[in-house]
C-alpha cells in the first residue's frame, strides 16, 4: 500500500521515469512511481523494445538469405510470424520483469493509477492525495498523432499497433519516413510484406545528413520498398479488409495504413494548468537546465519536454532531475551531442550537426567521408557500401557531427560522441589506434580524411 507522503514521486515508468526513480532512491530519498499502464512504459511494452525484437528477426532473415555470398547454401527460409510474436512478447516480459525487480531492489513503491498534479504541486492518484516532500518528476512520454484528415482506428494504425500485429499482412502503407517509419518499412519488407513508404519532404530520414539519406534510400529500394518522397497521403478510408487512400491523385490501398508521422506529449489530465506550469508554443513543458518547470519542485523529462524524443535522452534527464531534487549540482544536457540511432537496414546513426546545418551556422566546415569498403572489415563482413561522414570545424579541429549509415553504425557512433564529450577533435580520432580488421577503422579513416591525410581511400 502506498504511503501518504514521499520525498520524490515520478509519474510514468518508461526509460526516463524508472531511471529517475532509481537514481532518486540511490540518493536516499523515499520514492514512488505512479504508472497508469504497464511498468516500463510505452518504450518497453509497445515501442522501442518490441520494434527491435521484430527488426532482429528481419536482420537474421537477411543474413540467411545472403549466406550464399559466403559459401553457405540453404533453402529459402520461411517465417512463422506467430513464433516471432511469441518471442517479441518474451523479450518484453523479460525486460519489464527486470524493471519491476529493480523497483523492489531499490525500495521504490509502484502505485497503479492515473496521477495528476494539484495546484500546490502535490500528487493525486485516483482520488488519493499524496504529499511531495521534495519534488515531482513528470515522465509520461508521448502519443501518436494522426495525419490531417485521419484518425486511428480499424485498418489505420500507429507504430505501436504495427509492431504488435498478430498476423503478417500482405501489404503495408507507411506514412512518414523518419526513424519509426523507416524501421517499420525495413522490417516488414524483409519479412515478405509489400511495403509503400510515403514522406512529405524530399528524402527519407529527412533529419539526417543528406548523404546518409541517399544511401539509406538505396538500401530501402533494394529491399523492395516503394519509396515515395514529396508525396502526401489523403482521402484515407478504412474498410473491413483493407484501407484505401490517394497519393498525388493516384489511388492506393493496403492491408494496413501505418501512421508514423509524428508524436505529441502525453500531458492530458496531468493538471498542468491548475499547477501553473508553462508550455512552449509546441505544447511541450518548458524546463530549465535542471529539468525544473515553471512550478517550483515540479520537474519534467523525456518526450514531454523540448529536445529529441529518445529513450536515452529521457534517462539522462531523469538522472539530472533526481539529482537536482536532492540538491546536487547538475549539468544541462547538450541536445545536439545525443546519439541518434535508427535500426532499419542499413543501420543509421548520427550525432551533432549535419553538413548543411554546420554551413548554415557559419562554421568553416571540413568534411571527412569514406565508404566501409575503404577498410578491410567492410569487405570481410560483406558491407562495402556503408558510409562514414565526419563534420568538423577547420581552424580548431572541432568535431561538429558524425553520421554513419551501414552495418553496426548504431554501435560505432558512440566513439565520436565520446570524443566530443571529452572535448577531443577529429585530429585526435585520426591518430587513435583502432583494432584491425574492424569496421571502426573506417571512423579513423574518415577522421583522417577530415584532417587531410586519408590513407585507405
N, C-alpha and C positions, 0 to 999 in steps of 0.2 A: 504493500500500500504506500502511496506517495506521502511525503511529508507536507507540512503546511508552509514550509519555507526552505529555500536553497540559496547558497551563495551565487550559483550560476545556473541558469536554465537555458537550454538550447532547444529551439523549435525547429525540428527537422533532423533526420538521422542519415542523410546522404553522406558522401565523402567529405563534405565540408562540416556538417553537423557532428558526425560521430568523432571526427578527428578533434574538433574543437572541444567536445565533451571530455575526451580522453586527456587532452592537454590540461583542461581545467582541473580534472581530478588529480593529475600528476602534481599540480601546484598546490594541492591540499584543500581545494575548495569543494564543498558539498555540491554535487552536480546532478541534474536530471535532464533527460532528453524527452521531449514530447513528440510523438510520431502519430500522424493520423492514418498512415498506411502500414506498409511492411518495413521492418527495420532494414536499414541500408539505403532507403530512399529509392528514387527512380533509377539512379545510376546502376546500382547493384541488381535491382529487380527487373527492370524493363528496358534499360537503355544501354549504357556502356558495356556492361559485362555480358548480357545475352548477345549483344551485337558482335562482340569479339569471339564469343563461343561459336557462332554461326560462321563468321569470317574465317576462323581457324579451320573449319570443315572445308570451306571453299579453297583455302590455301593448300590443304593436303590433297584435295581432289586435283588441283592444278599440278602439283608435284608428281602425282601418279600418272597423269596424262602426258607429262613431259619426260617421264622416266626413260623413254626410248632414246632421247638425246644423250643419255649416259650409258647406253648399252643394256638397259634393263627393259625387257619386253613383257608387258602384261596386257590382258584383255581390257576392253573398255570398262571402267568401274561403274558400278551402279550406286545410287544414293537412296538409302532408306530414311526418308525425311522424318518418319516417326521416331526413329532412333536418334536422329540429330536433335529433335525436340527434347527427348528424354535426357540426352547429355547436357543440353542447354540448361534444363531445369536442375540437373545435378550440380552443375557449376555454380548456378545462382544459389542453390540451397547451401552448398559448402561455404561460400563466401559470406552469405548473410548469417549463417550459424556462427561463423568466425567473428563477425561483428558483435553478435549477441554475447558471445563468450568474452569479448574484450570489455563490454559494458559491465558484466559481472566481475571480471578480474579487477577492474578499476573502481568498483563500488559505485557505479553510476545507476541511478534509478531510471527505468524506462516507463514513461507514462503514455498509455494509449489514448488517443482522442484528438480533437481539434482544439488548438490553442489560439488565443488572441490576447493582444496587449490591452491593459486597462489604461485609463487616462493618466494614472500616476506611474506607469512603467512596470507594473507587476503583470502577472500572467493568470489568465483564467482558462481552465480546461474543463469543458463540458459542465460549466456551472460552478466548478470548484476553484476558489481563489487561492493562488499560491504566491507567497511573498518572495520577492527577489532581493537578496541582501546586497549583492554587488553588481550583477549585470545579466542582461538577456542577450542571447545571440540568435538572430533570425537567420535560418538556413533552409528556407522552404523550396528552393530550386525554381524550376521553370516548367511551363506547359506549352504544348504545341499550339501553333496558330494556323488556322486555315487560310488559304489564299482568298482574295476577294471573290465574292460570289459563290463561295462554297461553305460547307460545314461538315464536320466529321460525322460519320455515320454510314451504315451499310457498307458499300464497297469503297468508300472514301475513308482512308485510314491515316493515322500518323505513324511516326517512326517506331514507337513502342509496339504498336499492333503489327507492324511489318516484321519485326524480329520474332514475334510470338505466333506467327501463322502455324496452324496445325497441319496443313497440307501444302505441298509445293504447288503453287499456281502455275498455269501455263504462261501467263504474261503479267507484267507489271508496268505501270507508267509511274515514274518517279519525278515529282516536281521539286526542283531545287538541286543544284549540282555542287552544293557546299560539301563539307566533310560528311555529314549524315547521309545526304542523298547519294554521294559518291560511294560510300561504304555499302549501302543497300543495293545499289545498282551492280556494283562489282561482285558482291557476294552471290546474289541471285542469278546473275548472268552465268557465272561459272557453275552454278548448280543446275543449269539447263533451262532457266526461265528466259522467255523472250522479254527483253527489257528496253524501254524507251526512257531516256533521261533528258529532262527539259530544264533549261536555265534561261532566265530572262536577260542576264548580262551576256557579254560577248565571249565568255570562255568558261570552262568548268573550273571548279575550285577558284573562284574569282578573287578570293582574298590572298591567294598565294602569288609568288613571283610569276610573271608571265611565262618565262622559260620553263618553269616547273609545270605549269598548267598544260603547256603544249605536249610535253612528254606524257603526262597523265592521260590526256585525251587520246593520244595514240594508243596507249595501253587499253583504255576502255573500248575503243573501236575494235581492237584486236580480239577482245573478249566477246564481240558480237553485240555490244550495246549500241543502240541507235541514239547517238548524241545529237541533240538539237539545241543549240545556243541562240541567243537573241530571239527566243520564242516563248510566248506566254500561252498557258492553258486556260481555256474559257469554256463556257456552256457545259459545265460538268453535270451529268445526270447519272445517279446510281440506280441500278436495276437489281433484280434478284440474283443474276448470274454474272453480271459484268458492270462496268462503268463506261459511259461514253463521254466524249469531250471533243472540243475542236482546238487546233493549234495553227495559228496563221491562216485561218479559214479552212483548214483541212480537217475532215472528220477523223477521229481516232477512238480506239476502245482498248480496254484491258480488263483482266480479271479483277484487278485492284488498282486504284489510284492512290499512291503514297505521297502525302504532302510533307516535304522536308525543307520548307522554305522559310523557316524562322520560328523562334520560340519567344515567349514573353514571361515576365516574372510572375511567380505564383504567390500573389500577395492578397488575393481576395479574402476578406473575412479576418484578416490579421489585426484589424483595428488601428491601422496606421494613422488615419485621420484623427481618431479620438486621442491618440498618443501624441499628436502634433509632430509627426515625422515627415520631413520634407522629401519630395521626389524630384528627379530630374525631368527634363522635357520628354524623355523617352519612357517615363513611368518607372524608372529604377529608383532604388533608395539611395539617396545621397549620403556618402560616408567620407570621413577624413582618413588620414594615413594610418590610424589605429583601428579602422573599421567602425568607429562610433558614428551613429546617426546624429541628426539634429536634436534628438532627445537624449539627455544625459543618462548613462547606464544602459542604453539600448544600442546594440551593435548589429551589423548585418554583413553577410558574406555570400559568396557564390553567385549564382545566376541572377539574383535579385538586386545586385549592385553593379556599377559600371565595370568594364573590363571584359576580357574574353570569357565565354561561358564554358569553362573547362573544369573538370573534376579536380585536377591537381592544383589549379589556381584557388578553388574553393577551400581545399585542405590547408593550403598555406595561409589563407586569410583567416581560417578558423584558429590556427595556432596564434596568429597575431592578435586576434580579438581576445582569446582566452588570456594571453599574457598581459594585454592591456587592462583587462578587468582585474587581474591580480595585482596590478600596479607596477608591472615590469616595463622597462624601456623597450620599445618595439621599433620596427623599421617598416616603412611603407613598401608595398610591392611595386616593382618596376614591370608594368604590364607588357611592354614590348619584349622583355627578356624571358618571358614564359614560353617554354617549348610547346609547339603545336604538332599534333600527330593525327594523321588520317590513315586508317588501316585498310584502305582499298588496295587493289593490285593495279599498278605498283604502289607500294607504300609512299606516303608523302609526309615530310616533317620539316619544320622550319622554326625560326625564332627571329625576332628583331625586324629590321626594315627590309622591304623588297628593294630592288634596284630603282624602280620608279619612285618609291617613297623617299629613298635617300637623296635622289636628284632633286625632287620637289622641295626637300628641306634644305637645299643649298650646300650639301656636302660635296667636296672634291672626291668623287667616287672612283674607287678602283674595284674591279671585278676579277675574281679568280674562278674559273669554271673548268671542270673536267668530266668526262664520262667514266662510268665504272670500268669500262674497257681499258682505261689508261693504266690500271694496276692489275697484277696477276690474278688476284682473287675474283675479279669480275668475270674473267674467262673461266676460271676453275669452277666457280659456282653457277655459271650459266646466266649471268646478267651483265651484259656489256652496254646496255642502253641506258642504264640509270645515270643521273646527272647530279653532281655536287656543285653548288654555287655559293661562293662567299662574297659578301658585300663589305667593303672596307672603306675607310677614310684615308686618303693618300698621305697627308702631311704627317700625321701622328701614328699611323698604323692601327687605328681603332677598328675593332671588329663590330660592324654595324648590324650584320644579319647573316644568317646561314640558311640555306634552302637545299633540301635533298629529296630526290624522287628516285625510288628504286628499292631493291631488297634491303631489309634491315635499317632503312633510313630512320625509322622511329626510335631505334636504339642509338644510332650514330650521332644524331643531332645533339645529344646530351654533352658530348665533348666540347662542342662550340659554345653551348650555353655555359658550361663550367668555366671555360677560358674567359668568357665575357664577365662572369661573376667575380673572377679573380683579377679583373682589370688587365687581362692579357690582350694581345692583339693578334692579327693574322701572321705576323712575322714570327711570333713565338710558336704558333701551331706548326708553321713550316719547318721549324727546327726541332720539334719534339720527335723522338724516336718512336715509330709505330711498328707493331709486330708484323711479320711477313710470313705468308701472304694473307692479308686481311683486307676487307672492304674499307676499313677505317684508314688505310693508307691513301685512299682517294681523298679523304678530308685533308690530309697532309699535302697532297699534291695540289689541291685546289688553293690551299693557303700559299703554297709556293708560287702558283700562277698569279695570285694577287700580289705577291711580293716581287714578282718579276723574274723568277728563275725556275719555271716548271721543268722538271726533269723528265717525267714519263708523259709525253704528250706532244 
